[in-house]
Amino acid sequence: MAHTTINRFRMMGLIEGGSLLILLFIAMPLKYGFDIPQAVSVVGALHGFLFVTYVLFIAYITLKIRWSFKWAAGAVAVAFIPFGNFVFDKYLKKSSFVN
């Protein structure tokens, strides 16, 4: 899957989206339900790193393949929505960018 720039971006989006889900649905319940705050500390730091990397990748791919503002803004917006990157990936697969 990761042979082209857009496919590398798709992979990064899925990894970042997965880290958000782990943070929200595993680490947060461990912190507030079972009083294990270390889970959020570790997963939150990892997710933060992946998010910054994802945003930098959006900037890179926007310049590399001349993405429109709509695609770049959409890529940033979905990073804040649980399962958003997975839905965005479906749209990317259907787009003319992936071939």
TIMI-2910 file (N, C-alpha, C, CB; in pm, 1 decimal, decimal comma, always signed):
<rs>
+----------+----------+----------+----------+----------+----------+----------+----------+----------+----------+----------+----------+------+
!      n_x !      n_y !      n_z !     ca_x !     ca_y !     ca_z !      c_x !      c_y !      c_z !     cb_x !     cb_y !     cb_z ! resn !
+----------+----------+----------+----------+----------+----------+----------+----------+----------+----------+----------+----------+------+
!    +81,9 !   -119,7 !     +0,0 !     +0,0 !     +0,0 !     +0,0 !    +85,9 !   +125,7 !     +0,0 !    -92,9 !     +0,1 !   +119,9 !  Met !
!   +204,4 !   +124,4 !    +56,1 !   +279,5 !   +247,9 !    +78,4 !   +382,6 !   +277,6 !    -29,3 !   +347,8 !   +241,5 !   +210,5 !  Ala !
!   +348,8 !   +253,9 !   -155,8 !   +446,8 !   +278,2 !   -260,6 !   +439,8 !   +420,0 !   -315,6 !   +427,5 !   +179,6 !   -372,4 !  His !
!   +329,3 !   +486,8 !   -300,3 !   +316,3 !   +623,5 !   -349,5 !   +300,1 !   +719,6 !   -232,4 !   +196,8 !   +635,6 !   -446,4 !  Thr !
!   +317,8 !   +846,8 !   -260,9 !   +305,3 !   +948,2 !   -156,3 !   +166,3 !   +946,5 !    -94,6 !   +335,8 !  +1087,0 !   -212,5 !  Thr !
!    +63,5 !   +937,8 !   -176,5 !    -73,9 !   +939,9 !   -123,9 !   -101,6 !   +815,0 !    -41,1 !   -176,1 !   +950,8 !   -239,2 !  Ile !
!    -45,6 !   +702,5 !    -80,1 !    -66,7 !   +581,0 !     -0,8 !     +7,8 !   +587,1 !   +132,2 !    -21,9 !   +458,0 !    -79,5 !  Asn !
!   +123,3 !   +650,2 !   +133,5 !   +192,6 !   +671,6 !   +261,7 !   +109,3 !   +762,5 !   +351,5 !   +333,7 !   +733,0 !   +238,9 !  Arg !
!    +49,4 !   +864,9 !   +290,2 !    -37,2 !   +953,9 !   +367,8 !   -157,7 !   +878,0 !   +421,8 !    -83,7 !  +1072,6 !   +282,0 !  Phe !
!   -218,0 !   +794,1 !   +340,1 !   -332,8 !   +715,8 !   +385,7 !   -294,2 !   +628,5 !   +504,3 !   -388,0 !   +629,1 !   +271,5 !  Arg !
!   -176,8 !   +565,5 !   +496,6 !   -130,2 !   +481,2 !   +606,7 !   -110,3 !   +565,2 !   +733,3 !     +1,5 !   +409,6 !   +568,1 !  Met !
!    -49,1 !   +682,3 !   +717,3 !    -28,2 !   +770,8 !   +831,8 !   -161,5 !   +813,3 !   +892,7 !    +52,7 !   +894,5 !   +790,1 !  Met !
!   -259,6 !   +842,2 !   +808,7 !   -392,1 !   +879,6 !   +857,5 !   -458,5 !   +768,7 !   +936,7 !   -480,3 !   +918,5 !   +742,2 !  Gly !
!   -444,2 !   +646,2 !   +889,7 !   -503,1 !   +533,5 !   +961,6 !   -433,5 !   +510,2 !  +1095,7 !   -495,8 !   +407,0 !   +876,2 !  Leu !
!   -303,0 !   +527,7 !  +1098,4 !   -229,3 !   +512,3 !  +1223,8 !   -269,5 !   +622,1 !  +1322,2 !    -76,6 !   +516,0 !  +1198,4 !  Ile !
!   -276,8 !   +746,3 !  +1273,7 !   -315,2 !   +857,7 !  +1360,8 !   -459,0 !   +840,5 !  +1408,9 !   -299,1 !   +992,6 !  +1287,1 !  Glu !
!   -547,5 !   +799,9 !  +1319,9 !   -686,4 !   +776,3 !  +1359,1 !   -698,7 !   +664,2 !  +1461,1 !   -770,1 !   +743,8 !  +1237,1 !  Gly !
!   -618,7 !   +561,1 !  +1444,0 !   -618,1 !   +451,0 !  +1540,8 !   -568,6 !   +495,1 !  +1677,1 !   -532,4 !   +337,2 !  +1490,3 !  Gly !
!   -468,5 !   +584,2 !  +1677,6 !   -417,8 !   +632,2 !  +1806,6 !   -522,4 !   +716,2 !  +1879,5 !   -289,7 !   +714,2 !  +1786,4 !  Ser !
!   -603,6 !   +790,7 !  +1804,1 !   -712,3 !   +867,4 !  +1867,2 !   -814,6 !   +772,8 !  +1929,5 !   -781,3 !   +960,3 !  +1763,7 !  Leu !
!   -847,6 !   +666,5 !  +1858,0 !   -944,3 !   +570,0 !  +1911,3 !   -890,7 !   +500,5 !  +2036,3 !   -979,5 !   +465,8 !  +1804,8 !  Leu !
!   -763,1 !   +465,6 !  +2035,4 !   -702,6 !   +403,0 !  +2153,8 !   -705,3 !   +500,5 !  +2271,5 !   -556,7 !   +358,0 !  +2124,0 !  Ile !
!   -675,5 !   +627,6 !  +2243,6 !   -678,9 !   +729,0 !  +2349,3 !   -819,0 !   +743,8 !  +2406,3 !   -629,5 !   +863,8 !  +2296,0 !  Leu !
!   -918,7 !   +755,9 !  +2319,2 !  -1055,4 !   +780,5 !  +2365,4 !  -1122,8 !   +659,0 !  +2427,5 !  -1138,1 !   +828,9 !  +2251,6 !  Leu !
!  -1102,5 !   +541,9 !  +2368,0 !  -1181,3 !   +425,7 !  +2409,0 !  -1106,8 !   +325,3 !  +2497,0 !  -1230,8 !   +355,8 !  +2288,2 !  Phe !
!   -977,3 !   +343,3 !  +2513,6 !   -902,4 !   +254,7 !  +2603,7 !   -836,7 !   +334,8 !  +2715,0 !   -795,8 !   +175,1 !  +2525,9 !  Ile !
!   -754,1 !   +433,8 !  +2677,5 !   -677,7 !   +508,0 !  +2778,9 !   -767,4 !   +592,7 !  +2869,1 !   -574,7 !   +597,4 !  +2711,2 !  Ala !
!   -863,6 !   +662,9 !  +2810,6 !   -951,0 !   +748,0 !  +2892,8 !  -1035,2 !   +665,8 !  +2991,3 !  -1043,3 !   +830,8 !  +2802,6 !  Met !
!  -1096,6 !   +555,0 !  +2948,3 !  -1167,8 !   +473,0 !  +3047,5 !  -1075,7 !   +416,5 !  +3155,3 !  -1239,3 !   +358,9 !  +2978,1 !  Pro !
!   -950,8 !   +382,1 !  +3118,8 !   -857,8 !   +334,2 !  +3220,9 !   -828,8 !   +444,3 !  +3322,9 !   -726,7 !   +285,5 !  +3156,0 !  Leu !
!   -817,0 !   +567,4 !  +3275,8 !   -787,1 !   +677,8 !  +3366,2 !   -905,9 !   +707,1 !  +3457,6 !   -749,2 !   +803,2 !  +3286,6 !  Lys !
!  -1022,5 !   +724,9 !  +3399,3 !  -1137,4 !   +768,0 !  +3478,6 !  -1217,7 !   +654,4 !  +3540,0 !  -1227,1 !   +850,0 !  +3394,2 !  Tyr !
!  -1213,8 !   +536,9 !  +3480,8 !  -1290,1 !   +425,0 !  +3535,0 !  -1211,5 !   +339,3 !  +3632,0 !  -1339,8 !   +339,9 !  +3423,9 !  Gly !
!  -1080,5 !   +330,8 !  +3609,1 !   -998,4 !   +240,7 !  +3690,6 !   -883,9 !   +312,7 !  +3760,3 !   -943,0 !   +129,4 !  +3604,7 !  Phe !
!   -884,1 !   +444,6 !  +3754,3 !   -784,7 !   +527,8 !  +3822,1 !   -640,4 !   +490,6 !  +3782,7 !   -801,9 !   +515,4 !  +3973,4 !  Asp !
!   -619,3 !   +480,7 !  +3649,8 !   -484,9 !   +453,7 !  +3596,3 !   -448,6 !   +569,9 !  +3502,8 !   -479,0 !   +313,6 !  +3519,7 !  Ile !
!   -403,8 !   +682,4 !  +3559,6 !   -375,9 !   +800,2 !  +3476,2 !   -255,2 !   +783,6 !  +3384,7 !   -354,4 !   +919,9 !  +3563,9 !  Pro !
!   -170,2 !   +688,2 !  +3411,9 !    -51,9 !   +666,7 !  +3328,3 !    -90,8 !   +628,3 !  +3185,4 !    +37,1 !   +557,9 !  +3389,3 !  Gln !
!   -204,5 !   +564,8 !  +3170,3 !   -248,7 !   +523,8 !  +3036,4 !   -265,1 !   +645,2 !  +2945,9 !   -381,5 !   +445,4 !  +3044,4 !  Ala !
!   -327,8 !   +750,7 !  +2997,5 !   -347,1 !   +871,8 !  +2917,8 !   -214,8 !   +943,4 !  +2896,8 !   -448,0 !   +965,6 !  +2985,1 !  Val !
!   -127,7 !   +940,2 !  +2994,7 !     +2,7 !  +1005,2 !  +2979,7 !    +81,5 !   +943,1 !  +2864,8 !    +83,2 !   +995,2 !  +3110,4 !  Ser !
!    +84,8 !   +813,0 !  +2859,5 !   +162,8 !   +743,8 !  +2756,7 !    +94,2 !   +752,6 !  +2620,5 !   +184,0 !   +596,7 !  +2795,7 !  Val !
!    -31,0 !   +713,5 !  +2615,1 !   -102,9 !   +712,5 !  +2487,8 !   -124,3 !   +855,5 !  +2437,1 !   -238,5 !   +639,9 !  +2502,9 !  Val !
!   -148,5 !   +949,2 !  +2528,3 !   -167,0 !  +1088,5 !  +2488,8 !    -41,9 !  +1147,2 !  +2425,8 !   -207,4 !  +1171,5 !  +2608,2 !  Gly !
!    +72,1 !  +1116,6 !  +2482,2 !   +198,3 !  +1165,4 !  +2424,8 !   +223,0 !  +1103,7 !  +2287,5 !   +316,4 !  +1133,8 !  +2518,9 !  Ala !
!   +198,0 !   +975,2 !  +2274,9 !   +215,0 !   +908,5 !  +2145,9 !   +118,5 !   +966,1 !  +2041,7 !   +193,0 !   +756,6 !  +2160,6 !  Leu !
!     -6,9 !   +984,3 !  +2081,5 !   -105,6 !  +1041,5 !  +1990,2 !    -66,5 !  +1184,2 !  +1950,5 !   -245,5 !  +1040,5 !  +2054,9 !  His !
!    -16,6 !  +1262,0 !  +2043,1 !    +27,2 !  +1398,0 !  +2012,1 !   +137,9 !  +1399,0 !  +1908,1 !    +74,5 !  +1468,1 !  +2138,2 !  Gly !
!   +235,3 !  +1311,0 !  +1923,9 !   +343,8 !  +1299,3 !  +1826,4 !   +289,3 !  +1259,3 !  +1689,2 !   +448,1 !  +1196,6 !  +1874,2 !  Phe !
!   +199,6 !  +1160,2 !  +1687,9 !   +142,8 !  +1114,9 !  +1560,6 !    +57,6 !  +1223,5 !  +1495,8 !    +59,0 !   +988,7 !  +1581,9 !  Leu !
!    -14,5 !  +1301,2 !  +1576,4 !    -96,4 !  +1409,5 !  +1522,4 !     -9,3 !  +1516,3 !  +1456,4 !   -182,0 !  +1472,1 !  +1633,3 !  Phe !
!    +97,6 !  +1557,0 !  +1523,3 !   +187,5 !  +1657,2 !  +1465,8 !   +250,2 !  +1603,5 !  +1336,6 !   +298,1 !  +1696,5 !  +1567,6 !  Val !
!   +290,8 !  +1478,4 !  +1337,6 !   +346,8 !  +1416,5 !  +1218,0 !   +244,0 !  +1414,2 !  +1105,1 !   +395,0 !  +1274,1 !  +1249,0 !  Thr !
!   +119,7 !  +1382,8 !  +1138,1 !    +10,8 !  +1379,5 !  +1040,4 !    -11,6 !  +1517,9 !   +979,1 !   -118,9 !  +1328,9 !  +1106,4 !  Tyr !
!    -13,2 !  +1621,8 !  +1060,8 !    -32,9 !  +1758,2 !  +1010,1 !    +83,5 !  +1799,3 !   +920,0 !    -47,6 !  +1858,2 !  +1127,2 !  Val !
!   +205,0 !  +1764,9 !   +958,6 !   +320,0 !  +1794,3 !   +873,2 !   +311,0 !  +1717,7 !   +741,3 !   +450,9 !  +1759,6 !   +945,7 !  Leu !
!   +260,9 !  +1596,2 !   +747,4 !   +243,0 !  +1517,0 !   +626,9 !   +137,3 !  +1580,3 !   +536,6 !   +203,8 !  +1372,9 !   +662,7 !  Phe !
!    +32,7 !  +1637,8 !   +594,9 !    -68,6 !  +1708,3 !   +515,9 !     -4,7 !  +1825,1 !   +441,6 !   -183,8 !  +1758,4 !   +606,5 !  Ile !
!    +79,2 !  +1901,7 !   +510,7 !   +147,3 !  +2014,4 !   +446,1 !   +236,0 !  +1963,8 !   +332,0 !   +232,1 !  +2093,8 !   +549,5 !  Ala !
!   +309,9 !  +1857,4 !   +355,9 !   +398,2 !  +1801,7 !   +253,9 !   +319,9 !  +1754,2 !   +131,8 !   +479,4 !  +1686,4 !   +311,8 !  Tyr !
!   +214,5 !  +1677,5 !   +156,5 !   +140,3 !  +1620,9 !    +43,4 !    +63,3 !  +1729,4 !    -31,8 !    +43,5 !  +1511,9 !    +92,1 !  Ile !
!    +20,5 !  +1833,2 !    +38,7 !    -47,1 !  +1944,3 !    -28,5 !    +46,6 !  +2009,9 !   -129,2 !    -96,6 !  +2048,3 !    +74,4 !  Thr !
!   +169,8 !  +2027,4 !    -91,4 !   +268,4 !  +2085,4 !   -183,3 !   +310,8 !  +1986,2 !   -291,2 !   +391,0 !  +2132,7 !   -105,8 !  Leu !
!   +327,3 !  +1860,8 !   -254,1 !   +378,6 !  +1759,2 !   -346,8 !   +281,2 !  +1729,0 !   -460,6 !   +409,2 !  +1631,2 !   -271,3 !  Lys !
!   +154,0 !  +1707,1 !   -427,5 !    +58,1 !  +1670,1 !   -531,8 !    -41,5 !  +1781,4 !   -562,7 !    -17,0 !  +1545,4 !   -490,6 !  Ile !
!    -17,8 !  +1898,8 !   -507,5 !   -102,1 !  +2016,0 !   -534,8 !   -248,1 !  +1993,3 !   -494,6 !    -94,8 !  +2051,8 !   -682,9 !  Arg !
!   -264,8 !  +1948,1 !   -370,8 !   -399,7 !  +1931,4 !   -318,0 !   -470,7 !  +2064,5 !   -310,8 !   -396,4 !  +1866,1 !   -180,3 !  Trp !
!   -600,8 !  +2063,0 !   -331,0 !   -679,2 !  +2184,7 !   -313,1 !   -698,2 !  +2209,7 !   -163,2 !   -817,3 !  +2173,9 !   -386,1 !  Ser !
!   -740,2 !  +2332,0 !   -131,1 !   -765,4 !  +2366,4 !     +9,3 !   -870,9 !  +2274,1 !    +69,0 !   -810,1 !  +2513,3 !    +22,0 !  Phe !
!   -969,3 !  +2234,7 !    -10,6 !  -1076,5 !  +2146,6 !    +37,2 !  -1020,9 !  +2015,4 !    +91,6 !  -1176,1 !  +2118,0 !    -75,4 !  Lys !
!   -929,5 !  +1953,1 !    +18,3 !   -873,0 !  +1826,5 !    +62,9 !   -786,2 !  +1844,7 !   +186,9 !   -791,6 !  +1763,0 !    -48,8 !  Trp !
!   -704,0 !  +1949,3 !   +187,3 !   -616,0 !  +1972,9 !   +302,6 !   -697,2 !  +2003,5 !   +427,9 !   -518,8 !  +2088,6 !   +273,5 !  Ala !
!   -797,3 !  +2090,9 !   +414,0 !   -881,4 !  +2125,2 !   +529,2 !   -959,9 !  +2003,5 !   +577,2 !   -978,0 !  +2239,6 !   +493,4 !  Ala !
!  -1006,4 !  +1923,2 !   +484,9 !  -1078,0 !  +1801,1 !   +522,3 !   -988,9 !  +1704,3 !   +598,2 !  -1134,0 !  +1732,9 !   +398,8 !  Gly !
!   -864,7 !  +1691,9 !   +552,8 !   -770,0 !  +1602,3 !   +619,8 !   -742,8 !  +1647,8 !   +762,8 !   -638,6 !  +1595,1 !   +541,4 !  Ala !
!   -732,4 !  +1779,0 !   +784,2 !   -710,9 !  +1831,3 !   +919,7 !   -837,0 !  +1811,1 !  +1003,4 !   -672,0 !  +1982,0 !   +915,4 !  Val !
!   -952,4 !  +1842,4 !   +947,3 !  -1078,3 !  +1834,3 !  +1022,8 !  -1107,2 !  +1692,6 !  +1072,2 !  -1194,1 !  +1882,8 !   +936,3 !  Ala !
!  -1083,5 !  +1593,0 !   +987,9 !  -1118,1 !  +1456,0 !  +1027,5 !  -1029,4 !  +1403,3 !  +1138,7 !  -1109,0 !  +1363,8 !   +908,5 !  Val !
!   -915,5 !  +1466,3 !  +1161,0 !   -825,2 !  +1421,2 !  +1267,5 !   -885,2 !  +1445,0 !  +1406,3 !   -690,3 !  +1493,0 !  +1256,2 !  Ala !
!   -986,4 !  +1529,5 !  +1415,2 !  -1049,6 !  +1560,5 !  +1543,3 !  -1176,7 !  +1480,2 !  +1568,2 !  -1081,2 !  +1707,2 !  +1549,9 !  Phe !
!  -1215,2 !  +1398,0 !  +1472,8 !  -1340,0 !  +1322,6 !  +1481,1 !  -1307,6 !  +1173,4 !  +1493,8 !  -1430,0 !  +1349,6 !  +1356,4 !  Ile !
!  -1358,5 !  +1107,1 !  +1596,5 !  -1334,8 !   +962,8 !  +1605,8 !  -1386,1 !   +892,4 !  +1479,2 !  -1404,0 !   +904,2 !  +1732,2 !  Pro !
!  -1307,6 !   +804,8 !  +1424,5 !  -1333,5 !   +731,6 !  +1300,4 !  -1328,0 !   +820,7 !  +1176,3 !  -1468,6 !   +664,6 !  +1308,1 !  Phe !
!  -1295,9 !   +948,8 !  +1193,0 !  -1291,6 !  +1041,8 !  +1080,7 !  -1187,9 !  +1006,1 !   +976,5 !  -1265,5 !  +1179,3 !  +1130,4 !  Gly !
!  -1069,6 !   +965,6 !  +1020,5 !   -964,8 !   +929,5 !   +925,3 !  -1001,9 !   +806,5 !   +843,8 !   -834,2 !   +905,3 !   +998,2 !  Asn !
!  -1078,9 !   +717,8 !   +901,2 !  -1118,9 !   +597,3 !   +830,0 !  -1220,4 !   +630,8 !   +720,2 !  -1177,6 !   +494,2 !   +928,0 !  Phe !
!  -1311,4 !   +723,3 !   +749,2 !  -1407,1 !   +769,4 !   +648,2 !  -1333,9 !   +847,5 !   +539,2 !  -1517,7 !   +857,3 !   +713,1 !  Val !
!  -1241,8 !   +934,9 !   +580,2 !  -1164,4 !  +1013,6 !   +484,0 !  -1083,4 !   +922,8 !   +392,0 !  -1071,2 !  +1111,4 !   +557,2 !  Phe !
!  -1032,6 !   +814,0 !   +446,3 !   -956,4 !   +718,7 !   +365,7 !  -1042,9 !   +659,5 !   +255,0 !   -899,9 !   +606,7 !   +454,1 !  Asp !
!  -1168,5 !   +633,6 !   +284,1 !  -1260,3 !   +581,2 !   +181,1 !  -1274,0 !   +681,3 !    +66,7 !  -1400,0 !   +550,3 !   +242,2 !  Lys !
!  -1285,8 !   +811,1 !   +100,7 !  -1295,8 !   +913,9 !     -2,5 !  -1165,6 !   +924,9 !    -82,0 !  -1330,8 !  +1049,3 !    +60,4 !  Tyr !
!  -1052,5 !   +910,7 !    -13,2 !   -924,5 !   +915,2 !    -83,8 !   -911,4 !   +799,4 !   -182,1 !   -808,7 !   +912,6 !    +16,0 !  Leu !
!   -958,1 !   +680,7 !   -141,5 !   -950,1 !   +564,4 !   -229,0 !  -1031,3 !   +585,7 !   -356,2 !   -998,8 !   +439,4 !   -155,9 !  Lys !
!  -1143,2 !   +655,1 !   -343,6 !  -1230,5 !   +679,6 !   -459,2 !  -1181,8 !   +796,1 !   -544,7 !  -1372,6 !   +706,8 !   -412,5 !  Lys !
!  -1090,9 !   +876,9 !   -491,9 !  -1045,2 !   +995,9 !   -563,3 !   -949,1 !   +960,9 !   -675,5 !   -978,8 !  +1092,4 !   -467,3 !  Ser !
!   -917,4 !  +1059,8 !   -753,7 !   -822,7 !  +1040,5 !   -864,5 !   -678,2 !  +1041,0 !   -815,9 !   -841,9 !  +1149,5 !   -970,3 !  Ser !
!   -654,9 !  +1069,6 !   -687,2 !   -518,4 !  +1072,5 !   -634,0 !   -457,8 !   +933,1 !   -621,6 !   -517,0 !  +1140,7 !   -498,5 !  Phe !
!   -543,2 !   +834,1 !   -597,0 !   -495,9 !   +697,3 !   -572,9 !   -515,8 !   +617,3 !   -700,3 !   -571,1 !   +630,6 !   -452,4 !  Val !
!   -408,4 !   +579,7 !   -761,8 !   -414,4 !   +494,3 !   -882,2 !   -288,1 !   +415,3 !   -897,5 !   -438,4 !   +577,7 !  -1007,9 !  Asn !
+----------+----------+----------+----------+----------+----------+----------+----------+----------+----------+----------+----------+------+
</rs>
